[in-house]
Amino acid sequence: MTTVYYSQARNRALQTLAAPRAGAWIVAIEPTEEELDQLAEQYNLDRDNLTDAVDLYEAPRIEIEDQAVYIFTRYCHPQGSDIATEPLLIIHTPNYLFTIVRKDTPILQRLIRDEMEFVTTQKTKTLLQILSEINLSYSRQLNKAGKRILQLRAHMRQSQISNKEFVGIIELEEDLNEFLSALQPQALLFGALTSGKYLRLYEEDHDIIEDIERSTSELIEQARGRASTLVNMRQAYDAIATNNLNNTFKRLTSIAIFLTIPTIIGGLWGMNVAVPLEHTRFAFWYVLALITGICLIIIWAFHRKKWF
């Protein structure tokens, strides 16, 4: 679905137009092949780049062709209990600003609902607003990831972490690595924009881009820090699980040794041959006392050496 939005300094209310006009913001959401063909033909856009815009695995980059600047980005998009990133293409031309997204997601909703102050005729500033929204999508999920990590650490301290939560640690680590794979090239992309090679920037625009670039660097550090914490947690969980398993085997081995003593002694006194105390009235209690004494001595020795 393709929608044309327009606003100007004299009338900042966002309007939906039936036909494009200079300064319009054209948004294509889940475009079909026919819509991509129409966009390429009507606005003289590169068809291959439009195809890349709906490629799930497209990496962030920037290209320029026939006065059109193609800015490929990725934003954070939660999918139910999973977190992933989605591609988003921004095209800056002399007359229009285009945004093409592969899926209908809330990434542009604050702009489309006119909840933010912007003017479509100021194409560069609108582009920078979109880039700010992309960074905000990562920031929100990183904050949620931080809270989840604190919960998992609390459960780990109390030895209450389940296998499901352990799998959640691995999945969260994969999500953070995906964030890094998107944010790192995106940081280079934002750095390229500050050069002024691709877009005509005013002093205020430079300040905004620098803020976005700084924000991206902070997001990268946050993602790295949280990913590192998850790796440490996973390794600590592995160490704890291994230690618990070793302790379990030690206890079982100790129990087996304790049970072996009465078995050996009982076997000796149960043989069908002459044995000491066989005619003694309290022979059973003597043997039982001997078994108990030996077991207590072994338990004391094991406890002293901390073998169980």
C-alpha positions in Angstrom: 0.0 0.0 0.0 1.4 3.4 -1.0 0.3 6.6 0.7 1.3 10.2 0.0 1.6 12.6 2.9 2.2 16.3 2.8 2.6 19.2 5.2 4.3 22.5 5.0 5.5 25.3 7.4 2.4 27.3 7.0 0.1 24.3 7.6 1.9 21.7 9.7 -1.1 19.3 9.9 -0.2 16.2 8.0 -2.5 15.7 5.0 -3.1 12.6 2.9 -3.0 13.4 -0.8 -4.6 11.6 -3.7 -1.7 12.6 -6.0 2.0 13.5 -5.2 3.3 17.0 -5.2 6.7 18.4 -4.6 7.8 18.1 -1.0 5.5 15.1 -0.3 6.5 12.1 1.8 5.6 8.9 0.0 5.2 5.8 2.2 5.1 2.3 0.7 4.1 -0.4 3.2 4.3 -4.1 2.2 4.5 -3.1 -1.4 3.7 -5.6 -4.1 5.8 -6.2 -7.2 3.4 -4.1 -9.2 3.6 -1.2 -6.8 7.4 -1.3 -6.9 7.3 -1.3 -10.7 5.0 1.7 -10.6 7.2 3.6 -8.1 10.3 2.9 -10.2 8.6 4.1 -13.4 6.7 7.0 -12.1 9.5 8.6 -10.0 12.5 7.3 -12.0 13.8 5.1 -9.1 16.2 2.2 -9.4 14.2 -1.0 -9.5 17.0 -3.2 -8.1 17.3 -0.9 -5.0 13.5 -1.1 -4.5 13.8 -4.9 -4.6 16.5 -4.8 -2.0 14.2 -2.7 0.2 11.9 -5.7 0.8 14.8 -8.2 1.3 14.6 -9.4 4.8 18.4 -9.8 5.0 19.4 -6.5 3.4 22.3 -4.8 5.3 22.5 -1.1 6.1 24.3 1.0 3.5 24.0 4.2 1.5 24.0 4.7 -2.3 23.4 7.5 -4.7 22.1 7.3 -8.2 20.6 9.9 -10.5 20.3 12.5 -7.7 18.4 10.0 -5.6 20.0 9.0 -2.3 19.1 5.4 -1.1 19.6 4.9 2.6 19.2 1.3 3.6 18.6 0.9 7.4 17.3 -1.7 9.8 15.0 -1.1 12.8 14.1 -3.2 15.8 10.8 -4.9 15.5 9.4 -7.3 18.2 7.6 -10.3 16.8 5.5 -11.7 19.7 8.0 -13.1 22.2 10.8 -12.9 19.6 12.8 -9.8 18.7 14.2 -9.2 15.3 15.2 -6.4 12.9 13.5 -5.4 9.7 14.8 -3.5 6.7 13.7 0.0 5.9 14.7 2.0 2.9 14.6 5.8 2.8 15.0 7.5 -0.6 15.8 11.2 -0.7 15.2 12.9 -4.1 15.1 16.5 -5.1 11.3 16.5 -5.0 10.2 13.7 -2.7 11.1 11.6 0.3 10.2 7.9 0.1 10.0 5.3 2.8 9.6 1.7 1.9 9.1 -1.0 4.6 8.7 -4.7 4.1 6.1 -5.2 6.8 3.3 -3.1 8.4 4.9 -2.2 11.7 4.6 0.7 14.2 8.0 2.1 13.3 6.5 5.1 11.4 3.3 5.4 13.3 4.3 8.4 15.4 5.0 10.3 12.2 2.0 9.1 10.3 -0.3 9.9 13.2 1.2 13.4 13.3 2.3 12.9 16.9 5.7 14.5 16.2 6.3 18.0 14.9 7.7 17.8 11.4 7.1 19.2 7.9 7.4 16.9 4.8 8.7 19.8 2.7 11.7 19.8 4.9 12.8 16.4 3.5 16.2 16.2 5.3 14.7 16.9 8.7 12.0 14.4 8.1 14.6 11.8 7.1 16.5 12.6 10.4 13.3 12.1 12.3 12.9 8.7 10.8 16.5 7.8 11.8 15.8 9.0 15.3 12.7 6.7 15.5 14.9 3.8 14.3 17.3 4.4 17.2 14.4 4.7 19.6 13.2 1.3 18.5 16.5 -0.2 19.6 16.7 1.8 22.8 13.3 0.5 24.0 14.2 -3.1 23.4 17.6 -2.8 25.0 16.0 -1.4 28.1 13.6 -4.4 28.2 16.6 -6.7 27.6 18.4 -5.0 30.6 15.4 -5.7 32.9 15.1 -9.3 31.7 18.8 -9.8 32.4 18.4 -8.5 35.9 15.5 -11.0 36.4 17.5 -13.9 35.1 20.5 -12.9 37.3 18.2 -12.9 40.4 16.8 -16.3 39.5 20.4 -17.6 39.0 21.4 -16.4 42.5 18.5 -18.3 44.0 19.3 -21.4 41.8 15.7 -21.1 40.4 16.6 -20.8 36.7 14.8 -23.3 34.5 15.8 -24.9 31.2 13.3 -22.7 29.5 14.9 -19.6 31.0 18.3 -20.9 30.0 17.1 -21.2 26.4 15.8 -17.6 26.8 19.3 -16.5 27.7 20.6 -18.0 24.5 17.8 -16.4 22.4 18.3 -13.0 24.0 22.0 -13.2 23.3 21.2 -14.0 19.6 18.9 -11.0 19.5 21.6 -8.7 20.9 24.1 -10.0 18.3 21.5 -9.3 15.6 21.2 -5.7 17.0 25.0 -5.3 16.7 25.1 -6.6 13.2 22.5 -3.9 12.2 23.8 -1.0 14.4 27.5 -1.3 13.5 27.1 -0.7 9.8 24.4 1.8 10.5 26.8 3.8 12.6 29.1 4.0 9.6 26.2 5.1 7.5 25.3 7.9 9.8 28.9 9.0 9.9 28.9 9.2 6.1 25.8 11.5 6.2 27.7 14.0 8.2 30.2 14.5 5.4 27.6 16.3 3.3 28.5 14.2 0.3 25.0 12.7 0.0 22.7 15.4 1.4 22.7 19.1 1.7 22.9 19.8 5.4 22.4 22.9 7.4 24.1 23.6 10.8 21.0 22.4 12.6 21.0 19.2 10.5 24.6 18.5 11.4 23.8 18.8 15.1 20.9 16.3 14.7 23.0 13.8 12.8 25.8 14.1 15.4 23.2 13.3 18.1 21.9 10.3 16.1 25.5 9.1 15.5 26.3 9.5 19.3 23.0 7.7 20.2 23.9 4.8 17.8 27.4 4.5 19.4 25.7 4.3 22.8 23.3 1.7 21.6 26.2 -0.4 20.3 27.9 -0.2 23.6 24.7 -1.1 25.5 24.2 -4.1 23.2 27.8 -5.2 23.6 27.6 -4.9 27.4 24.3 -6.8 27.6 25.6 -9.5 25.3 28.8 -9.8 27.4 26.7 -10.1 30.5 24.6 -12.9 29.0 27.8 -14.8 27.9 29.1 -14.5 31.5 25.7 -15.7 32.8 25.6 -18.6 30.5 29.2 -19.6 31.4 28.4 -19.2 35.1 25.3 -21.4 34.6 27.4 -24.0 32.9 29.9 -23.9 35.7 27.2 -24.1 38.4 25.5 -27.0 36.6 28.8 -28.9 36.3 29.6 -28.3 39.9 26.2 -29.5 41.1 26.6 -32.6 38.9 30.0 -33.3 40.5 28.6 -32.8 44.0 25.8 -35.2 43.2 28.2 -37.9 41.9 30.3 -37.4 45.1 27.3 -37.9 47.3 26.2 -41.0 45.4 29.7 -42.4 45.5 29.9 -41.7 49.3 26.5 -43.4 49.8 27.7 -46.4 47.8 30.8 -46.7 50.0 28.7 -46.5 53.1 26.4 -49.2 51.9 29.3 -51.4 50.9 30.6 -51.7 54.5 27.5 -53.5 55.9 27.3 -55.6 52.8 30.9 -56.8 53.2 30.6 -57.4 56.9 27.1 -59.0 56.6 28.5 -61.2 53.8 31.4 -62.4 56.0 29.2 -63.3 59.0 26.6 -64.8 56.8 28.9 -67.5 55.3 28.0 -71.1 56.0 31.3 -71.7 57.9 32.5 -71.2 61.4 32.8 -67.5 62.2 33.6 -65.6 65.3 30.7 -65.0 67.8 28.5 -67.5 66.1 27.5 -69.0 69.4 27.4 -65.7 71.3 23.9 -64.6 72.4 24.3 -61.0 71.3 26.4 -61.6 68.2 23.9 -59.7 65.9 24.2 -56.6 68.1 28.0 -56.9 68.2 28.1 -57.1 64.4 25.7 -54.2 64.1 27.7 -52.1 66.4 30.9 -52.9 64.5 29.2 -51.8 61.2 27.9 -48.6 62.8 31.3 -47.8 64.3 33.1 -48.3 61.0 30.5 -46.3 59.1 30.7 -43.4 61.6 34.5 -43.4 61.3 34.3 -43.2 57.5 31.6 -40.5 57.6 33.8 -38.5 60.0 36.8 -38.9 57.7 34.8 -38.0 54.6 33.4 -34.9 56.3 36.8 -33.8 57.5 38.2 -34.0 53.9 35.0 -32.4 52.5 34.4 -35.3 50.2 30.7 -35.1 50.4 
